[in-house]
Amino acid sequence: MRRGLILAGTLALAACAGGPPPEVATPTPVLPPEFLYAPDAPTGTALAELLPEADPGFDTLAAQALAGSPTLAEALARIDQARAGADRAGAERLPSLGANASVTGQRTNPAQFGASLPPGVAIDTERVSYAANLTARWDPDIFGRLRAQERAALARVDAATASSLAVRNALVAEIAASVIDWRTLDARQAAIEEDIAAAEELARLAGVREEAGIAPGFDRVRAASAADASRSRLAALASERARLTGRLVTLTAQGAAQVRSALALDAPEPALPESPVALPSILLANRPDVLAAAATLAAEDAELAATARRRFPVFDLSAVIGLLAFSPSDLFDEDSLVGTLAASVAGPLFDFGRIEAEIDGAAAEKRAAFQSYRGAVYTALGDAEAAYGLIAAADRELAAAQAEAASLQRAASLAETRQKAGLADFLTVLEARRAADASGERAAAALGRAQRARVVLWQALGGEAQPTTRSTSQ
């Protein structure tokens, strides 16, 4: 007993000689008190209002994507994988019980005992034994290595959950942007069709004037060329529709017919809610990528602690109780009962730097995880600043484009009125109409960019507030 205590003390002292694990500073990044481009006064806008939730096409496609997207299903499977790892780490702290049974036949060469045996002593050269045992083993985890590994595994679950939410937000944002682009194409098409109708009417009037001999054929040709230019712009929209259809097929895991059916649903008038006022500090709690990076940092911290605890001895308690007999009929006799109870301790004495190298590697992983966390925080800050600025710029562009379209359309209308009253020539009408062409399309495109900017802000500020926990096994 005394020797055992001395040995255990020696192992413990040798293991503790390496000192504590290296300290890795992980201060919380300092963020500015407010966003530069955010509104100065509260607007009362909820974050969810930035999405086109009133659009039935968006609702349908988003629901289909959340139910069947392969990308999201893969992310959810990563959660199940992390949970299985956490369950395994937790189970390692509990005792393990087992059972076994065996039949062993053994033949011995009597010559191995020498040629001269005492009188009356014989060696049974063939023996069959029958055994059945219950086994138990437990590591009491005195120095907390298993507890640290369990903390790391639980942090990995948090990281996987946050990552799945980031995938979900990205999926919803992509669908929202694609639906907005589709509705923008509808608005651009309507504007181009109006340009075509106006140009065709001018071409018809120019043809009448040409037949009456009061205008050259050049006026009709110029009016027809304006209509042809508008038809060219209209034909170019088909390629954009095909690209959006393909993108939505990928996002929703639905066929092109189902996608087009959802997009055919009547859309409401586009809304432009004001930007919600938020503080940079909310990014630390709302952004899924920041939460995932923070959870990964916590996991690496626990892994470093578990690696450092490898310096300490490992205590192991084990027990075996069973039956051993050399005849099946004797298996349940009282004399067949056997058992073992053992306690062991093992620890490193001289490993020539192996554990220290593992600790250094774990410390480097923690430093890398901290820098990744800092990068995620400032990426989130930059995304939010850019999104606020993008909304402000897009709204100014929209106001200018709508004012331009209204002014040019009014100028074209006045030119036609003056020409009918004999106060302006037909060339003036043509020039006014040419200037007004595409102004409505530009205004529609600007409106689409303003709507898209709000989706960007929704994602930059964290998007969906609650993580999804649907399991692929359900």
Disulfide bonds with the S-S distance in Angstrom:
none
